[in-house]
Amino acid sequence: MKKITTLIFFFTLFCNFNVYCQLVADTSKVVLIETIDGNEYVGKILSDNTVTLILKTDNIGIITIQRINIKKIKEVKLEQIKDGTVWFENIQSTRYFWAPNGYGLKTGEGYYQNLWIFYNQAGYGFSDNFSVGVGLIPLFLFAGGSTPVWITPKFSIPIKKDEFNLGAGILAATVIGEDSASFGIAYGLTTFGSRDRNFTLGMGYGYVGKDWAKRPIVMASTMIRTGKRGYFMSENYYISTGDGYVILMTLGGRTLTRKIAIDYGLVIPIYTGMESLVAIPWLGLTVPIEGK
């Protein structure tokens, strides 16, 4: 009995540290493996240990990768694989150029967004249904100018996965360095479609101090994936002024890399009595904070 116990002990030790004792992996999952030399491999892990990993790929068959050469292993959703290649995830799938949609950040996920250098906002998902963003325009860097700051809590409610989502939130802002009242907008919205291809219709009421707007702002936006790296986007607002109207149209796109998303487009204001068309360039980037 003592000999058997001793053999079991050494066999267990051997399995933990020896290359020939492979750990059988979950072969139902597809992973993306990035090596330190910049190569990427997509497939299913057949076995794994502290020294080597055996991967079954569709294009080059079964390969063995030294663990010391692996930089990152990430699970890949089946819908991300197109014609044998992995399409990048939409880094900023919860927002268009600026406006939110009905999708929420996942628990532990976040982002940093910058528009034209001065506009800065960061968001974090406290749960799959609740996230908070904070932002500022640092005018204090310029001769101590007054600085706008804001907070944007948002609730996201999935009604039907990848097809129908509701969202609601508020942008509450103030200006540090001035005695002016707080201001912002409370909104609700509905998003139809997936994170890669959707349409959102929303409505919000602005406020200054305790005074609320008499008429809502109506928003209609869309996001359509065009390929591995690109999206077409359009974000549009209709604002009634009582004796007229203002329409803000933004048309453009988003280009993805593994590290950032770059947004670009033109903002076209249309208003009562306008005599000529003006287009204002839009440029922004988003850096993700990866979740668990």
Secondary structure, DSSP 8 states (H G I E B T S, - for coil): -HHHHHHHHHHHHHHHH-TTS-EE--TT-EEEEEETTS-EEEEEEEEE-SSEEEEEESSS-EEEEEGGGEEEEEEE-GGGEETTEE----TTTTBSSSSB-S----TT-EEEEEETTTEEEEEEEEETTEEEEEEE--GGGTTT--EEEEEEEEEEEEEETTTEEEEEEEEEEEEETS----EEEEEEEEEEE-SSEEEEEEEEEEEETTEE-SS-EEEEEEEEE-SSSEEEEEEEEEEE-SSSEEEEEEEEEEEE-SS-EEEEEEEEEEETT--S---EEEEEEEEEE---
